Amino acid sequence: IMRRRGKHEEGIENYKRAVQLDPRNFYTLQQLSLSYTILHRYAEALAAIDRALAIKPDDPETKATRAVTFLLWKGDFRPLHQVIDQIRTQNPTAVRSIADVWFIGALAERDATGAEMALTALGNGTFGDNSTQFNAEFGRGLLARMMKDDAKAHAAFAAIRPEQQKRVEAQPDYGPALCILALIDAGLGRKEQALQEIQRAVQLVPLEKDALNGADMIQYSGIVAAWVGEKDLAIQNLSKAAQLPGFVTYGALKLLPWYDPLRGDPRFEKIVESLAPKEPPK
C-alpha cells in the first residue's frame, strides 16, 4: 500500500520492522527486496533476497529474481542465463513459474530462440511489471519487432487487438488495459489512436493515486511515442519516467527491444547513462 502511495521509505521502514519481529518471514523479505529494487537500491535488494534464499535456498522464483537484479542494475544478463539453465536442467517443472523472467533475459541477450521457448513455457501466463501484464502473443509481437520482422509483428498484434479492445470496453477507466491497447496500436502503425489511448491511460493513473502503475504508464507512453516515430515526445516521457521509482533501469533501457527505435539518439543515450551504476569513490 505504501509503495502505491509513493511512500517508499515509509514502506521500507515498515518491512524492516516486520523482519525484526519475524526474521524468517520469507514473504516479508521478498517484499523488502522488491521495495529496494523499485528505488534502485540494488545492493540492499540483494542483501534482503539473500536472507530470503537462506530460508528457502531452492525457491526458483526467488533465485530468478535475484539474477534479474543484476540485469536491471548493471545490464548483466549472465547470472539470469545461468539460473534459467540450472532450473531447466534440475527442476523442469518449475520452468513455467520463471518463464516471464526467462523471456526478459532472452530479449536482453537478443536470443530469439530462447525467447520463443520462454513464451511457449509461459503458456497462458503473463510477463510485465505491476498491473500491466502482457500475454505470450504480445510477447511474440515484441520479439518479431526485435527481429525486424514487420509482417510477423503486425500479424501478432492484429490477432490480439480485438480481445484487448473488449477488455478496454469492459473496463474503460482501467489504465493498464488501455496502455496495452495503445502499445498494440503503436505496433500496428495506428499512430493517432495509439497516442490518444496512451495519453488517456496516463490520465487514468496519476502518480498521486498509484505511484507504481502511474510510473509505468509514463514509461509506456515513452515507448508508444518511440514506436510511432514521435522521438521528442518519447524522450520527454522516458526522461520523466527515469527519475521516478520503478522499473526504468539502466539494464532495461540498455538491453531491451522496447527502446530500439531510440538507440543512437544522444538524448536517449544520456538517459541510459544517467541510470548507469555509479562506481564507489576510491
C-alpha angles and dihedrals in degrees: 000000000000090000092053090049089052092245093128099155091049090050091051091051090051091051092046090053090048090051091051089054094044110019094178097052101127095192094051091051090050090051092047089053091049091051091053091047092053088054090047090242092139102166090056090045090055092048091054094045091049088056088052091050090051086064097043106017095175099047102132098203093050092047089051092046090053090052092047088058090069090051092052095041104040106009088247111145096174098091090051092047090052094048093048091049090049094050092046090053102038104028109021093165088065095055094094091058091058098034091107094060091039087059092049091048092049091051090050089053092044087236104154094180093051091046092053091048090050091051090050089052090047090062108168092347125106142232130209143080128293112326099343100091123172127204126227092262091058086048089056090053091050091047091050089051089052089052090047090239097145096177093053092045091050092049092050094049093043090053094055099038099086093053092047090048088055091051091052092048090051092049106023093169096050107108101198093056091050089046091057091048089052091053091048090050091047088052089051092051093247091143105172093042093049093050092048092048096049092045089054091047090054090050091050093055108042115184091242090059099041118003095189101047091034090059089048091053090053091049093049090046085062091050093048090050091049092049093052094046099256095132098166091054091044092054092046093052096042090048089057093045091050090061094053129082108261144074102316093112139160094255095045094050093042098049115019123094094228087086101041096113089062099049113122093023104124091218091057093045088053090056090049091050092049088062096045116124110269117233111235112250112266 
